[in-house]
Amino acid sequence: AVFDTLSAVTSRQVIEEVVSRGMLEVLPLTHIRGRSLHDAFVIVDEAQSLERNVLLTVLSRIGANSRVVLTHDVAQRDNLRVGRY
């Protein structure tokens, strides 16, 4: 979804260069353990489906000078174990 959105606003060449320079990294949440995200802008997409412990795992990795944005839509919640609020 990230690359689909970027493709709507910039060219494939720009996206490839940003990725090759290490300025953009797209990771599944299963690969975040053991990392500290310093000087980063972190976007957690589809957060409405995350269980509390997974969300806390992500938020506890946010380091110095970093920001985090959670995107969500409770109408698209597909994990019934996750609360509405």
Contacts in CASP RR format, 6 or more apart in sequence:
PFRMAT RR
TARGET T0000
AUTHOR 0000-0000-0000
METHOD contacts of the structure
MODEL  1
AVFDTLSAVTSRQVIEEVVSRGMLEVLPLTHIRGRSLHDAFVIVDEAQSL
ERNVLLTVLSRIGANSRVVLTHDVAQRDNLRVGRY
1 45 0 8 1.000
1 46 0 8 1.000
2 26 0 8 1.000
2 43 0 8 1.000
2 45 0 8 1.000
3 15 0 8 1.000
3 26 0 8 1.000
6 15 0 8 1.000
7 15 0 8 1.000
15 24 0 8 1.000
18 24 0 8 1.000
19 25 0 8 1.000
29 44 0 8 1.000
29 50 0 8 1.000
29 54 0 8 1.000
29 57 0 8 1.000
29 58 0 8 1.000
32 57 0 8 1.000
32 58 0 8 1.000
32 61 0 8 1.000
33 57 0 8 1.000
34 61 0 8 1.000
35 61 0 8 1.000
36 61 0 8 1.000
36 63 0 8 1.000
37 61 0 8 1.000
37 62 0 8 1.000
37 63 0 8 1.000
37 66 0 8 1.000
38 63 0 8 1.000
38 64 0 8 1.000
38 65 0 8 1.000
38 66 0 8 1.000
39 64 0 8 1.000
39 65 0 8 1.000
39 66 0 8 1.000
40 62 0 8 1.000
40 63 0 8 1.000
40 66 0 8 1.000
40 67 0 8 1.000
41 66 0 8 1.000
41 67 0 8 1.000
41 69 0 8 1.000
42 58 0 8 1.000
42 62 0 8 1.000
42 66 0 8 1.000
42 67 0 8 1.000
42 68 0 8 1.000
42 69 0 8 1.000
43 68 0 8 1.000
43 69 0 8 1.000
43 71 0 8 1.000
44 50 0 8 1.000
44 55 0 8 1.000
44 58 0 8 1.000
44 68 0 8 1.000
44 69 0 8 1.000
44 70 0 8 1.000
44 71 0 8 1.000
45 71 0 8 1.000
46 71 0 8 1.000
46 72 0 8 1.000
46 76 0 8 1.000
47 55 0 8 1.000
47 70 0 8 1.000
47 71 0 8 1.000
47 72 0 8 1.000
48 72 0 8 1.000
48 73 0 8 1.000
48 74 0 8 1.000
48 76 0 8 1.000
48 77 0 8 1.000
48 79 0 8 1.000
48 82 0 8 1.000
49 76 0 8 1.000
49 77 0 8 1.000
49 78 0 8 1.000
49 79 0 8 1.000
49 82 0 8 1.000
50 58 0 8 1.000
50 79 0 8 1.000
50 82 0 8 1.000
51 79 0 8 1.000
51 81 0 8 1.000
51 82 0 8 1.000
52 82 0 8 1.000
55 70 0 8 1.000
58 68 0 8 1.000
59 68 0 8 1.000
62 68 0 8 1.000
74 84 0 8 1.000
77 83 0 8 1.000
77 84 0 8 1.000
END
